[in-house]
């Protein structure tokens, strides 16, 4: 499948990833301008009838489940595919799924262990596992078993919510007993390995193994033999707090060797872990300055109208193109001030996917490095994904001060507010997860409109004054119930001779 191709109403940007049997592309709905993910079989497998039917079957199973914690299936279709070697044209199946601007929990956990030498905190693992359990419960209630629950299939949205995705090996619950075992060995339930009948409790085992890996960075069992031995339990480290001990107690139930020793439903797991998470979520100390600047924990968030190429920081973020050229916009400004070496190093990295972040030297700029964040394409935002990667890249390099423009709002055509919301949400989560060495994020905006939008959005994300909001709501309440039934005003005409009443 080529970039730029139109499948029905979906315009393809390019390939995001590929697995053993399928490949994943980023695309957008041409009329609605919403981003989507397109999945299809690898070219060499496109004419395999059984695999094509399997792709459609997974789509039909996903369509049964409509919970907010599940990645939605949006459409299915066919396209003419010539295959890898350009053979006889044939119709190949493709699926269209909801696009999540964020990273999966496998990448998040691994990047933090590399950059900060820290695992994901207990509150986050417990809360995200609770959300995943809610999604799995909805799937189970719809008669669907996921069978491949793992951190890489839990996707983090820009606002910090988790969605369960990739139903590629899912089956109907009533067919599970006769289906061939499937999944990822590190997270699979022992009854599936032993060829025994599996039900929804196999997904619960995988959820427990997923939570264990996110929290401790290892599998709960040393090998397959230990996994299948009922006398060997999970290898928990010593619990340092009562909360950790209770978390391990819950995981111990999920990871029980016998299915009948596990919880009966994912809903019960969700409720328990949500209650565990809530009281231990940290509160970020926030100081709001009169000019709109914020101090969040130890990190200053500053807003300035100006030229990003004149910023002084450890890192300057470039709003980059996938081609890594720096011919216009922010890239051109950085190239003029920093010299051609910045672009030369960026080009040497080759074509990049949306959401990628590549580090180069900064040339003559007043910085140590330039981070080239590929953050948008034709109103499709990867701002959250690119911001996450920029932050962990900065932490890994020991950089403390970051200067950043409104990435993706130029040629990418992402709205200022959407860009600000993505950056603010990712930064807030990054600071909440702990261990950050960032001292400042300097947002250098190009005009007053962008500056105003960023200040307003960041204030809403970081410093909501609950008492003030409550007072404003009370003051705004109508004096009588009649006000609730006032006619709607419609701005449908420029005729000023009469009221615009609907």
C-alpha positions as CSV (number, residue, x, y, z in Angstrom):
1,X,0.0,0.0,0.0
2,X,1.5,3.3,-1.1
3,X,1.5,6.6,0.8
4,X,-1.0,9.0,-0.7
5,X,-3.3,6.2,-1.9
6,X,-7.0,6.8,-1.3
7,X,-9.0,3.7,0.0
8,X,-12.6,4.5,-0.5
9,X,-12.8,7.7,1.6
10,X,-9.5,7.3,3.5
11,X,-6.3,9.0,2.4
12,X,-3.2,7.1,3.5
13,X,-0.3,8.9,5.0
14,X,2.1,6.0,5.3
15,X,3.0,2.8,7.3
16,X,3.3,3.0,11.0
17,X,4.3,-0.5,11.8
18,X,4.2,-4.2,10.7
19,X,3.8,-7.5,12.5
20,X,3.9,-11.1,11.6
21,X,0.8,-11.1,9.4
22,X,-0.4,-7.5,9.1
23,X,0.7,-3.9,8.6
24,X,-0.6,-0.7,10.1
25,X,-1.0,2.6,8.2
26,X,-2.0,6.1,9.3
27,X,-4.8,7.7,7.3
28,X,-7.5,10.3,7.5
29,X,-11.1,10.5,6.5
30,X,-11.1,12.9,3.6
31,X,-14.3,14.7,4.4
32,X,-14.3,14.7,8.2
33,X,-10.5,15.2,8.5
34,X,-10.3,12.8,11.4
35,X,-7.3,10.5,11.8
36,X,-7.7,6.8,11.6
37,X,-5.6,3.6,11.6
38,X,-5.8,1.3,8.6
39,X,-4.8,-2.4,9.0
40,X,-4.3,-4.9,6.2
41,X,-2.6,-8.2,5.7
42,X,1.0,-8.1,4.5
43,X,1.1,-8.1,0.6
44,X,2.3,-11.7,0.4
45,X,-0.7,-12.8,2.5
46,X,-3.3,-10.6,1.0
47,X,-4.8,-13.5,-1.1
48,X,-4.9,-15.9,1.8
49,X,-8.7,-16.5,2.2
50,X,-8.6,-17.8,5.7
51,X,-6.4,-14.9,7.0
52,X,-8.6,-12.4,5.2
53,X,-11.7,-13.9,6.9
54,X,-9.8,-13.8,10.2
55,X,-9.2,-10.1,9.8
56,X,-12.9,-9.6,9.1
57,X,-13.9,-11.8,12.0
58,X,-11.7,-9.7,14.4
59,X,-13.5,-6.6,13.1
60,X,-16.9,-8.0,13.7
61,X,-15.9,-8.9,17.3
62,X,-14.5,-5.5,17.9
63,X,-17.7,-4.0,16.6
64,X,-19.7,-5.7,19.4
65,X,-17.8,-3.8,22.1
66,X,-18.5,-0.1,22.5
67,X,-16.9,0.7,25.8
68,X,-14.8,3.9,26.0
69,X,-11.9,1.7,27.2
70,X,-11.8,-0.2,23.9
71,X,-10.2,1.0,20.6
72,X,-13.2,1.3,18.3
73,X,-13.6,-0.3,14.9
74,X,-14.9,2.2,12.4
75,X,-15.1,0.5,9.0
76,X,-14.0,-2.3,6.8
77,X,-13.4,-2.4,3.1
78,X,-11.4,-3.8,0.2
79,X,-8.7,-2.4,-2.1
80,X,-7.0,-3.7,-5.2
81,X,-3.5,-5.0,-4.2
82,X,-0.9,-6.2,-6.7
83,X,1.1,-8.0,-4.0
84,X,4.8,-7.6,-3.1
85,X,6.1,-8.7,-6.5
86,X,3.5,-6.9,-8.6
87,X,1.6,-10.0,-9.6
88,X,-2.1,-10.4,-10.5
89,X,-4.2,-7.7,-8.9
90,X,-6.6,-9.0,-6.2
91,X,-8.9,-7.5,-3.7
92,X,-7.4,-7.2,-0.2
93,X,-9.3,-6.6,3.0
94,X,-8.6,-3.6,5.2
95,X,-9.9,-2.5,8.6
96,X,-10.3,1.1,9.8
97,X,-9.9,1.7,13.6
98,X,-9.9,4.6,16.0
99,X,-6.5,6.4,16.0
100,X,-4.9,7.0,19.4
101,X,-2.5,9.9,19.7
102,X,-0.2,8.5,22.4
103,X,2.1,5.6,23.2
104,X,1.4,2.1,24.4
105,X,2.2,1.1,27.9
106,X,5.0,-1.1,26.9
107,X,6.9,1.9,25.3
108,X,6.0,4.1,28.3
109,X,7.3,1.7,30.9
110,X,10.5,0.9,28.9
111,X,11.3,4.5,28.1
112,X,11.0,5.5,31.8
113,X,13.2,2.6,32.9
114,X,15.8,3.7,30.3
115,X,15.6,7.5,30.8
116,X,14.8,7.8,34.5
117,X,15.8,4.3,35.8
118,X,12.4,4.1,37.4
119,X,9.4,1.8,37.0
120,X,5.8,3.1,36.6
121,X,4.4,4.1,39.9
122,X,1.8,2.0,41.7
123,X,-1.0,4.5,41.4
124,X,-0.6,4.6,37.6
125,X,-0.3,0.8,37.1
126,X,-3.3,0.2,39.4
127,X,-5.4,2.9,37.7
128,X,-4.6,1.8,34.2
129,X,-5.1,-1.8,34.9
130,X,-8.5,-0.9,36.3
131,X,-9.4,0.9,33.1
132,X,-8.2,-2.1,31.0
133,X,-10.3,-4.4,33.2
134,X,-13.3,-2.2,32.5
135,X,-12.7,-2.6,28.8
136,X,-12.2,-6.3,29.1
137,X,-15.4,-6.7,31.1
138,X,-17.3,-5.0,28.3
139,X,-15.7,-7.4,25.8
140,X,-16.5,-10.4,27.9
141,X,-20.1,-9.3,28.4
142,X,-20.4,-9.1,24.6
143,X,-19.1,-12.6,24.3
144,X,-15.6,-11.8,23.2
145,X,-12.3,-13.0,24.6
146,X,-9.3,-10.9,23.7
147,X,-6.5,-13.5,24.2
148,X,-3.6,-11.2,23.8
149,X,-3.7,-8.8,26.7
150,X,-0.2,-7.2,27.2
151,X,1.3,-3.7,27.8
152,X,1.9,-3.3,24.0
153,X,-1.9,-3.6,23.4
154,X,-2.9,-1.0,26.0
155,X,-2.8,2.4,24.4
156,X,-2.5,5.6,26.4
157,X,-4.5,8.6,25.1
158,X,-3.3,12.2,25.2
159,X,-5.4,12.8,28.4
160,X,-4.0,9.8,30.2
161,X,-6.8,7.2,29.7
162,X,-6.0,3.6,28.6
163,X,-7.8,1.8,25.8
164,X,-7.5,-1.9,25.0
165,X,-6.7,-2.6,21.4
166,X,-5.5,-5.2,18.9
167,X,-8.2,-7.9,18.8
168,X,-6.4,-9.8,16.1
169,X,-6.5,-13.2,17.8
170,X,-9.8,-12.6,19.7
171,X,-12.5,-15.3,19.5
172,X,-16.1,-15.7,20.5
173,X,-16.4,-17.0,24.1
174,X,-18.5,-19.9,23.0
175,X,-15.7,-21.0,20.5
176,X,-12.8,-20.5,22.9
177,X,-12.7,-24.1,24.1
178,X,-12.3,-25.5,20.5
179,X,-9.9,-22.7,19.3
180,X,-6.2,-23.1,18.9
181,X,-4.2,-21.3,21.7
182,X,-3.0,-17.8,20.8
183,X,-1.3,-14.9,22.6
184,X,2.1,-13.8,23.7
185,X,4.0,-16.3,25.7
186,X,5.1,-13.9,28.5
187,X,1.5,-13.1,29.3
188,X,-0.5,-16.2,28.3
189,X,-2.5,-18.2,30.8
190,X,-1.1,-21.7,31.8
191,X,-4.3,-23.5,30.6
192,X,-3.8,-22.2,27.1
193,X,-0.2,-23.4,27.0
194,X,-1.4,-26.8,28.3
195,X,-4.1,-27.0,25.6
196,X,-6.9,-26.9,28.2
197,X,-10.2,-25.1,27.7
198,X,-10.0,-21.3,28.2
199,X,-12.6,-18.7,29.2
200,X,-12.6,-15.1,30.3
201,X,-10.4,-15.9,33.2
202,X,-7.5,-16.5,30.8
203,X,-7.8,-12.8,29.9
204,X,-7.7,-12.0,33.6
205,X,-4.5,-14.0,34.0
206,X,-2.9,-12.0,31.1
207,X,-4.1,-8.8,32.7
208,X,-2.4,-9.8,35.9
209,X,0.8,-10.6,34.1
210,X,0.5,-7.2,32.3
211,X,0.2,-5.3,35.5
212,X,3.1,-7.2,37.0
213,X,5.4,-6.4,34.1
214,X,4.4,-2.7,34.1
215,X,5.1,-2.4,37.8
216,X,8.2,-4.5,38.1
217,X,9.7,-4.6,34.6
218,X,9.8,-8.5,34.5
219,X,7.4,-11.4,33.9
220,X,5.8,-12.9,37.0
221,X,7.3,-16.3,36.2
222,X,10.9,-17.1,35.3
223,X,10.0,-19.5,32.5
224,X,7.2,-21.6,31.0
225,X,7.8,-24.5,33.3
226,X,7.4,-22.3,36.4
227,X,4.3,-20.7,34.8
228,X,2.6,-24.1,34.5
229,X,3.7,-25.5,37.8
230,X,0.8,-25.0,40.4
231,X,3.4,-25.2,43.2
232,X,5.3,-22.1,42.0
233,X,3.7,-18.6,42.5
234,X,4.6,-15.2,41.1
235,X,8.0,-13.9,42.0
236,X,6.9,-10.7,43.8
237,X,9.5,-8.4,45.3
238,X,9.1,-7.4,48.9
239,X,6.2,-5.0,49.3
240,X,7.4,-1.6,50.8
241,X,3.9,-0.2,51.7
242,X,0.5,-1.6,52.6
243,X,-0.8,-0.4,49.2
244,X,1.9,-2.4,47.4
245,X,1.0,-5.5,49.5
246,X,-2.6,-5.2,48.6
247,X,-1.8,-4.7,45.0
248,X,0.3,-7.9,45.1
249,X,-2.6,-9.7,46.8
250,X,-4.9,-8.7,43.9
251,X,-2.3,-9.7,41.3
252,X,-1.8,-13.0,43.1
253,X,-5.4,-13.8,42.6
254,X,-5.3,-12.9,38.9
255,X,-2.1,-15.0,38.4
256,X,-3.5,-18.1,40.2
257,X,-2.6,-21.3,38.3
258,X,-6.1,-22.7,38.4
259,X,-8.8,-20.6,36.6
260,X,-11.3,-21.3,39.3
261,X,-9.0,-19.6,41.8
262,X,-9.1,-16.3,39.9
263,X,-11.7,-13.6,40.1
264,X,-14.9,-14.4,38.2
265,X,-15.2,-11.1,36.3
266,X,-13.0,-8.3,35.2
267,X,-15.4,-5.8,36.7
268,X,-14.6,-6.9,40.2
269,X,-10.9,-6.4,39.4
270,X,-11.6,-2.9,38.0
271,X,-13.4,-1.8,41.1
272,X,-10.8,-3.0,43.6
273,X,-7.8,-1.5,41.7
274,X,-9.6,1.8,41.1
275,X,-10.2,2.1,44.8
276,X,-6.5,1.3,45.5
277,X,-5.3,3.9,43.0
278,X,-7.4,6.9,43.9
279,X,-6.0,7.7,47.4
280,X,-2.4,7.4,46.2
281,X,-2.5,9.6,43.1
282,X,0.0,12.4,43.9
283,X,-1.0,16.0,43.9
284,X,1.2,18.4,42.0
285,X,2.1,21.6,43.8
286,X,1.1,24.4,41.4
287,X,1.9,28.1,41.5
288,X,0.2,30.3,38.9
289,X,1.9,33.6,38.2
290,X,-0.1,36.8,37.2
291,X,1.4,36.7,33.7
292,X,0.1,33.1,33.1
293,X,3.4,31.3,33.8
294,X,3.1,28.2,36.0
295,X,5.4,26.4,38.4
296,X,4.4,22.8,38.5
297,X,6.3,20.9,41.2
298,X,9.9,21.8,40.3
299,X,9.2,22.7,36.6
300,X,8.5,26.1,35.3
301,X,6.1,26.4,32.3
302,X,6.7,29.8,30.6
303,X,4.9,31.4,27.7
304,X,6.5,33.9,25.4
305,X,5.8,35.6,22.1
306,X,8.9,35.4,19.9
307,X,11.2,33.5,17.6
308,X,12.1,29.9,18.7
309,X,15.4,30.2,16.9
310,X,16.5,32.8,19.5
311,X,15.6,30.7,22.5
312,X,18.2,29.7,25.1
313,X,17.8,26.2,26.3
314,X,19.4,22.7,26.6
315,X,17.0,21.5,23.8
316,X,15.0,23.4,21.1
317,X,12.2,21.4,19.6
318,X,11.7,21.6,15.9
319,X,8.2,21.1,14.3
320,X,9.6,18.6,11.8
321,X,8.4,17.0,8.6
322,X,8.6,13.2,8.0
323,X,11.1,13.9,5.3
324,X,13.3,15.8,7.9
325,X,13.8,18.7,5.5
326,X,13.9,22.2,7.0
327,X,12.7,24.4,4.1
328,X,10.1,26.5,5.8
329,X,8.3,27.3,9.1
330,X,10.1,26.6,12.3
331,X,12.6,24.3,10.6
332,X,13.7,27.1,8.2
333,X,14.2,29.5,11.1
334,X,16.3,27.0,13.1
335,X,18.3,26.2,10.0
336,X,19.0,29.9,9.3
337,X,20.2,30.5,12.9
338,X,21.9,27.2,13.5
339,X,23.4,26.5,10.1
340,X,23.1,23.8,7.5
341,X,24.6,21.2,9.8
342,X,21.3,20.9,11.7
343,X,19.4,19.8,8.6
344,X,22.2,17.6,7.4
345,X,22.2,15.6,10.5
346,X,18.4,15.4,10.5
347,X,18.3,14.2,6.9
348,X,20.9,11.5,7.7
349,X,18.3,9.9,10.0
350,X,16.1,9.2,7.0
351,X,12.3,9.3,6.6
352,X,10.5,9.3,9.9
353,X,7.0,8.2,11.0
354,X,4.5,10.6,12.6
355,X,5.2,10.9,16.3
356,X,8.9,10.3,15.9
357,X,11.5,12.5,17.7
358,X,15.1,12.6,16.4
359,X,17.9,14.4,18.2
360,X,20.7,16.3,16.4
361,X,23.3,18.8,17.4
362,X,22.2,22.5,17.5
363,X,24.9,24.1,15.3
364,X,25.1,27.8,16.2
365,X,21.8,27.9,18.1
366,X,21.9,28.7,21.8
367,X,21.2,25.1,22.7
368,X,22.9,21.7,23.0
369,X,20.5,19.8,20.8
370,X,17.6,20.1,18.4
371,X,14.8,17.6,18.8
372,X,13.0,17.1,15.5
373,X,9.4,16.2,16.5
374,X,7.3,14.9,13.6
375,X,4.0,15.9,15.0
376,X,1.3,16.4,12.4
377,X,0.1,15.8,8.8
378,X,-2.9,17.4,7.1
379,X,-4.8,18.0,10.4
380,X,-3.8,14.6,11.8
381,X,-2.1,15.2,15.2
382,X,0.7,13.2,16.6
383,X,1.5,16.0,19.0
384,X,1.0,13.9,22.1
385,X,3.1,11.0,20.9
386,X,5.9,13.3,19.7
387,X,5.8,15.3,23.0
388,X,6.1,12.1,25.1
389,X,9.1,11.0,23.1
390,X,10.7,14.5,23.3
391,X,10.3,14.5,27.1
392,X,11.8,11.1,27.7
393,X,14.6,11.9,25.2
394,X,15.4,15.0,27.2
395,X,15.4,13.0,30.5
396,X,17.7,10.4,29.1
397,X,20.2,13.1,28.0
398,X,20.0,14.9,31.4
399,X,18.6,18.0,29.7
400,X,16.8,20.4,32.1
401,X,15.5,23.2,29.9
402,X,13.3,22.7,26.8
403,X,12.2,25.4,24.4
404,X,9.2,24.4,22.3
405,X,7.0,26.0,19.6
406,X,3.4,25.2,18.8
407,X,4.4,22.0,16.9
408,X,2.1,20.9,14.1
409,X,0.1,24.1,13.9
410,X,1.7,25.3,10.6
411,X,1.8,23.1,7.6
412,X,0.2,20.3,9.8
413,X,-2.8,22.5,10.4
414,X,-3.5,21.4,13.9
415,X,-5.5,23.9,15.9
416,X,-3.6,25.8,18.6
417,X,-5.9,24.6,21.3
418,X,-5.6,21.0,20.2
419,X,-1.8,21.3,20.2
420,X,-1.7,23.0,23.6
421,X,-4.1,20.3,25.1
422,X,-1.9,17.5,23.9
423,X,1.4,19.0,25.1
424,X,-0.2,20.0,28.5
425,X,-1.7,16.6,29.0
426,X,1.5,14.7,28.3
427,X,3.6,17.1,30.4
428,X,1.2,16.8,33.4
429,X,1.3,13.0,33.2
430,X,5.1,13.0,32.8
431,X,5.4,15.1,36.0
432,X,2.8,13.1,37.9
433,X,4.7,9.8,37.2
434,X,7.6,11.3,39.1
435,X,11.4,11.3,38.8
436,X,11.6,14.2,36.3
437,X,14.6,16.4,36.2
438,X,13.0,19.1,34.0
439,X,13.4,22.6,35.3
440,X,11.5,24.4,32.6
441,X,9.4,24.1,29.5
442,X,9.6,27.4,27.6
443,X,6.7,27.6,25.1
444,X,7.7,30.1,22.4
445,X,4.6,31.1,20.4
446,X,4.5,33.0,17.1
447,X,1.5,35.3,17.5
448,X,-0.9,36.6,20.2
449,X,-3.6,34.2,19.2
450,X,-1.4,31.2,19.8
451,X,0.0,32.7,23.0
452,X,-3.5,33.3,24.4
453,X,-4.7,29.8,23.4
454,X,-1.8,28.1,25.1
455,X,-2.1,30.1,28.3
456,X,-5.8,29.4,28.5
457,X,-5.5,25.6,27.8
458,X,-2.6,25.1,30.2
459,X,-4.4,27.0,32.9
460,X,-7.3,24.6,32.5
461,X,-5.1,21.5,32.6
462,X,-2.8,22.5,35.4
463,X,-4.4,25.1,37.6
464,X,-8.2,24.9,37.8
465,X,-9.5,26.9,40.8
466,X,-12.3,24.6,41.9
467,X,-13.7,27.1,44.4
468,X,-13.8,29.8,41.8
469,X,-15.4,27.5,39.2
470,X,-18.1,26.6,41.7
471,X,-18.8,30.2,42.5
472,X,-18.9,31.0,38.7
473,X,-21.4,28.2,38.1
474,X,-23.6,29.3,41.0
475,X,-23.6,33.0,39.8
476,X,-24.5,31.9,36.3
477,X,-27.6,29.9,37.3
478,X,-30.8,31.3,35.9
479,X,-33.2,33.2,38.2
480,X,-36.2,31.1,37.1
481,X,-36.9,27.8,35.4
482,X,-38.3,29.7,32.4
483,X,-34.7,30.6,31.4
484,X,-34.1,26.9,30.7
485,X,-36.7,27.1,27.9
486,X,-35.5,30.2,26.1
487,X,-35.4,29.9,22.3
488,X,-32.1,29.0,20.6
489,X,-30.5,31.8,18.7
490,X,-29.1,30.9,15.3
491,X,-26.6,33.1,13.5
492,X,-27.8,32.1,10.0
493,X,-28.3,35.5,8.4
494,X,-26.6,38.9,8.2
495,X,-30.0,40.6,8.0
496,X,-30.0,42.9,11.1
497,X,-33.6,44.0,10.8
498,X,-34.9,41.3,13.1
499,X,-33.8,38.9,15.8
500,X,-32.3,35.6,14.9
501,X,-34.5,33.2,16.8
502,X,-34.9,29.5,16.2
